[in-house]
Amino acid sequence: MTWPLGILLFLATVLGMEGFAYVMHRWVMHGPGWFLHASHHRVRDGNWELNDLYAVIFAVPSIVLLLGGVQLGWWPGWAWIGAGIAAYGAIYFGFHDVIVHRRIATRYLPKSTYMKRIVQAHRLHHAVETKHGTVSFGFLWAPRPDALKAELKRRDRAGVRAPRAAVAIEKNDPDQVERR
């Protein structure tokens, strides 16, 4: 396989993974896979959550395709596709775990319109703590935040969590209000 064709296949895979991620997030993670994903919609206690197993699950096809395309004599395009899946996973980790959820300390603050939109869309997704009723399932592309807010409002805010301060006041925990 030629380098230009391999790079084209790699880039097409990275782009196609956003569609795959949308489908998996909307209909698997917020469907039968909720038993793992629910941990991601709750406050995390510690460094890990059950939802992290999805990273392992989604890495398997990438590893198999890379191995087959490089070492096992399969069609060389499989290696490029496997690399594209791995690249999307790395991009997703950077956006999702580092920038949005701040699981690794960084001083980065989103400044571009695009980055602000992605972060706000994901936060609106997490405003809903339940399996159903949430918005914005993609990650590298997201609808405008005003459209997402309108959709949550149209649904009568079903499943939307109370602000942390309100929960702390309700539980009569003034320390939690101060930490906000």
N, C-alpha and C positions, 0 to 999 in steps of 0.2 A: 504494500500500500504506500502511496506517495505521501510525503509530509503534508502538503497542502490539503489533500483529501482527509488525512488523519486529523489535522487541526480543525477542519470544517466539521467533521463528525464529533470531535470533542466539544466544540462550541455549541453545536446543535443539541448535544446531550445536556450540557449545562442549562441551556434555555428550556429544553423539554422537561427537565427535572422540576421546574417551578410548577408546571401543570400537574405532574405526578404528585408533588408535595401537596398541592391544593386538594386533589382528589383524596389522597391518603388522610390528610388532616380533617377534611370535612366529613367524609363518609366512613372512614375506618376509626380514626382517633376519637371522633365525636360520635361514633357508632359502636360496633362491637369491641373496639379497642379502648373504650373509655376506662376500663378497669386499670389500665396503665396511665393513660393521659390525664385522668382526674387529678393525679398528684401534681400536675403542672398548673392546675387552676386553683390550687390551695397555697397557702403560705408554706414555704419550704423550711423544714427543720433540719439543718445540716447541709452538707455539700451536694448530696445526691437525692434524686427522686425516682420513682418507678418509671416515669416517662423517659428517663435517660436510656432505658433499654431499647427504645426506638432507634437510637443512634447505632447501636450494635446490630439490630435487625436490618437496618437499611445499609449498613456497611458490607454485609455478606455478599450481595450481588456484585458490588464493586470489586471486592477482593477476588471473587471467583472469576469475573470477567478479565481482570488484570492478569491473574495467574494463567488462565486459559489462553489469552491472547499473546502473552509473553513467553510462557514456559511450556505449555502443553500442545503447541502446534495448531491451535484453533485459528480461525480467520483473524488476521491482525486488527481488524476494526473493533473486535471485542475489547482489546486493550485500550483503545481510544475511548470507547464508550465507558468502560470501567473507570478510566481516569476522569472522564466528565462527571460521572456520578460522585467520585471522591472529591472533585473540585467543588461541586455544588454543596456537598456536605461540609467542606471547609468554609465556604462562603456563608452558609447557613449558621454554622457555629459562631463565626465572627459577628454576624448581624444579631442573631437570636440570643446566644448565651453571653457574649461579651458586651455588645452595645446595648441591647434592650434590657436583658435581665441582670446584667452586671455581675455575672458569676465569677468573673476575673476582674480585679480592680484595674481601672484605667481612668485617665483624665479626659477621655474623648467626650465631647459634647456635640451632638448633631447640629450642624449649621445650615446645610443645604436644604432646600425645600423638599427634595426627594427623601433625604434621611429623616427629616422631621415627620414627614408623612408616614413612612414605614414604621417608625417608633410609635407614633400616635395610633396608627391603625392596630398595631399589635397590643397596645395597652387597652384599646377599646375592646379588642377580642377578649382580653383577660378581665374586663369589667364584669363579664358573665361567668359565674362559677359553676353553672350547670352544664349538662351534656348538650342540651338544646337551647336555642335562642341566641347564640352568639353570632358575631359578624366577623368578616375578614379572615379567610383561611389560607390565603397565599402568604408569601413572605417577601419576595423581592419585588412584587408588584402588589399594590394595595389600592382600594377605592379611596376617594377623598374622605377625610375624617368627617366633614359635615354630612356626607351621605350616610356614613356608618352611624353617626349620632341620630340622624333622622330615622334610620331603620330600627335602632334600639328603642327610640321613643314610640315608633309605630307599634312595636311589640309590647307596649306598656311596661317597658323595662323588666320584663320577666327574667328572673334569674340574675339580675344585676345586683352585685354585692353592695352593701352599705359602705359609705366611706369609713376608713379605719378609725377616725376620731369618733364617729357616731357609734361604732361597735364598742369602742373603749368606754365611752360614756354610759352606754347601755349596760356594760358589764361592771360599771362602777370602778374603772381602773384608770385613775388620773395619770399614772406613770406612762401608760400607753399613749394617752393624748399628748403628753409632753414630747415623746419620742417621735411623733409624727413629723 
